[in-house]
Amino acid sequence: MKKTLLAFLFCVASAMTLCAQKYALIDMDYILRNVPSYEMANEQLNQVSQRWEKEVNAISKEAETMFKNYQSEMVFLTDDQKKKREEEIVAKEKEATDLRYKYFGPEGELYKKRQSLVKPIQEDVYNAVKAVAEEKGYVTIFDRASSQSIVYAKPSIDVSNEVLAKLGYSK
């Protein structure tokens, strides 16, 4: 009897503790769309990316033109000339591939540029979320933009506007 009562009291205390925990949601996409510096950083990244893509495409197109010319002139070339042209074409294709990797690879220039422009903004947002959580006593704040498992949530638990206000952008 005594053990049953203790187990019951433990379950009730656990349930009360779980109910007492506060949690909230944010919409990171919404927050970032309302931070002007993030939009400017994205625009700058898009411009740089487009410029680099044009540069890579120009070299690829040059390699393609070299190959087409080679195919049309192949019957008139000696074996040594064919080999030299093939090597030039392969070198040009490799140049395009290397440049694409340099700009767009996993540790490429675009990644580094994104880190330098976007990471400080993301850190500011994280610090604002943390500050809101500490002020309001939230144990957990979920990002509804990246969470596919949240089907419905009451709008009253969304603290995105509070995070924006903490960042200095009132909505």
C-alpha positions as CSV (number, residue, x, y, z in Angstrom):
1,M,0.0,0.0,0.0
2,K,2.8,2.4,1.0
3,K,4.7,1.6,-2.2
4,T,1.7,2.1,-4.3
5,L,1.0,5.5,-2.7
6,L,4.6,6.6,-3.2
7,A,4.5,5.5,-6.9
8,F,1.3,7.3,-7.4
9,L,2.7,10.5,-5.8
10,F,5.8,10.2,-7.9
11,C,3.7,9.9,-11.1
12,V,1.6,12.9,-10.2
13,A,4.7,15.0,-9.4
14,S,6.3,14.0,-12.7
15,A,3.2,14.9,-14.6
16,M,3.0,18.3,-12.9
17,T,6.6,18.9,-13.7
18,L,6.1,18.1,-17.3
19,C,3.0,20.3,-17.5
20,A,4.9,23.2,-15.9
21,Q,7.6,23.2,-18.6
22,K,7.1,26.1,-21.1
23,Y,7.9,25.8,-24.7
24,A,7.4,28.1,-27.7
25,L,7.8,28.2,-31.5
26,I,9.6,30.5,-33.8
27,D,9.5,30.7,-37.6
28,M,13.1,31.2,-38.6
29,D,12.2,31.9,-42.3
30,Y,9.8,34.7,-41.1
31,I,12.5,36.1,-38.8
32,L,15.2,36.1,-41.4
33,R,12.9,37.6,-44.0
34,N,12.4,40.5,-41.7
35,V,16.1,41.1,-41.0
36,P,17.3,43.6,-43.7
37,S,20.9,42.6,-43.3
38,Y,20.1,39.0,-44.1
39,E,18.2,40.0,-47.2
40,M,21.2,42.1,-48.3
41,A,23.6,39.3,-47.6
42,N,21.5,36.9,-49.7
43,E,21.4,39.4,-52.5
44,Q,25.1,39.8,-52.4
45,L,25.6,36.0,-52.4
46,N,23.2,35.7,-55.4
47,Q,25.2,38.3,-57.4
48,V,28.5,36.7,-56.6
49,S,27.1,33.3,-57.4
50,Q,25.7,34.4,-60.8
51,R,29.0,36.1,-61.7
52,W,31.0,33.0,-60.9
53,E,28.5,30.8,-62.7
54,K,28.9,32.9,-65.8
55,E,32.6,32.6,-65.6
56,V,32.5,28.8,-65.3
57,N,29.9,28.6,-68.1
58,A,32.1,30.7,-70.4
59,I,35.0,28.3,-69.9
60,S,32.8,25.3,-70.4
61,K,31.3,26.8,-73.6
62,E,34.9,27.5,-74.8
63,A,35.8,23.8,-74.2
64,E,32.6,22.8,-76.1
65,T,33.5,25.0,-79.0
66,M,37.0,23.6,-79.1
67,F,35.5,20.1,-79.2
68,K,33.1,21.0,-82.0
69,N,35.9,22.6,-84.0
70,Y,38.1,19.5,-83.4
71,Q,35.3,17.2,-84.6
72,S,34.9,19.2,-87.8
73,E,38.6,19.5,-88.5
74,M,39.6,16.0,-87.3
75,V,39.8,14.5,-90.9
76,F,42.4,17.1,-91.8
77,L,44.7,16.7,-88.7
78,T,47.7,14.4,-88.3
79,D,47.8,12.1,-85.3
80,D,50.1,14.5,-83.4
81,Q,47.8,17.4,-84.1
82,K,44.8,15.3,-83.0
83,K,46.5,14.4,-79.7
84,K,47.5,18.0,-79.0
85,R,44.0,19.2,-79.6
86,E,42.5,16.5,-77.4
87,E,44.9,17.4,-74.6
88,E,43.9,21.1,-75.0
89,I,40.2,20.2,-74.8
90,V,40.7,18.0,-71.8
91,A,42.7,20.8,-70.1
92,K,40.0,23.3,-70.8
93,E,37.3,21.0,-69.4
94,K,39.5,20.3,-66.3
95,E,39.9,24.1,-65.9
96,A,36.1,24.5,-65.9
97,T,35.6,21.7,-63.4
98,D,38.4,22.9,-61.1
99,L,36.9,26.4,-61.2
100,R,33.4,25.1,-60.4
101,Y,34.8,23.2,-57.5
102,K,36.8,26.2,-56.3
103,Y,33.8,28.4,-56.3
104,F,30.9,26.0,-55.5
105,G,32.6,23.1,-53.8
106,P,32.0,22.1,-50.2
107,E,34.8,24.3,-48.9
108,G,34.6,26.7,-51.9
109,E,34.5,30.5,-52.2
110,L,30.7,30.6,-52.0
111,Y,30.6,28.6,-48.8
112,K,33.3,30.9,-47.3
113,K,31.5,34.0,-48.4
114,R,28.2,32.7,-47.0
115,Q,29.9,31.9,-43.7
116,S,31.3,35.4,-43.5
117,L,28.0,37.2,-44.4
118,V,25.3,35.0,-42.9
119,K,26.9,33.4,-39.8
120,P,27.0,36.7,-37.8
121,I,23.3,37.3,-38.5
122,Q,22.4,33.7,-37.5
123,E,24.4,34.1,-34.3
124,D,22.5,37.4,-33.5
125,V,19.2,35.6,-34.1
126,Y,20.3,32.7,-31.9
127,N,21.3,35.1,-29.1
128,A,17.9,36.8,-29.4
129,V,16.1,33.5,-29.2
130,K,18.1,32.5,-26.2
131,A,17.4,35.9,-24.5
132,V,13.6,35.5,-25.1
133,A,13.7,32.0,-23.8
134,E,15.5,33.0,-20.6
135,E,13.3,36.1,-20.0
136,K,10.0,34.1,-20.5
137,G,11.2,30.9,-18.9
138,Y,10.9,28.7,-21.9
139,V,12.6,25.3,-21.7
140,T,12.6,24.7,-25.4
141,I,11.9,26.8,-28.5
142,F,11.2,24.9,-31.7
143,D,11.7,26.2,-35.2
144,R,8.5,25.5,-37.1
145,A,10.1,26.4,-40.4
146,S,12.6,23.5,-40.2
147,S,10.5,21.0,-38.3
148,Q,8.4,18.8,-40.5
149,S,6.7,17.1,-37.6
150,I,4.8,20.1,-36.3
151,V,1.4,19.8,-37.9
152,Y,-0.4,22.4,-35.8
153,A,0.5,24.8,-33.1
154,K,-1.4,27.6,-31.4
155,P,-0.4,31.0,-32.7
156,S,-0.1,32.2,-29.1
157,I,3.1,30.1,-28.6
158,D,4.8,31.6,-31.6
159,V,7.5,34.1,-30.3
160,S,8.9,35.1,-33.6
161,N,7.8,38.7,-33.3
162,E,9.4,38.9,-29.8
163,V,12.7,37.6,-31.3
164,L,12.4,40.3,-34.0
165,A,11.8,42.9,-31.3
166,K,14.8,41.7,-29.4
167,L,16.9,42.1,-32.6
168,G,15.5,45.7,-33.0
169,Y,13.0,45.0,-35.8
170,S,9.5,45.5,-34.5
171,K,6.6,43.9,-36.3
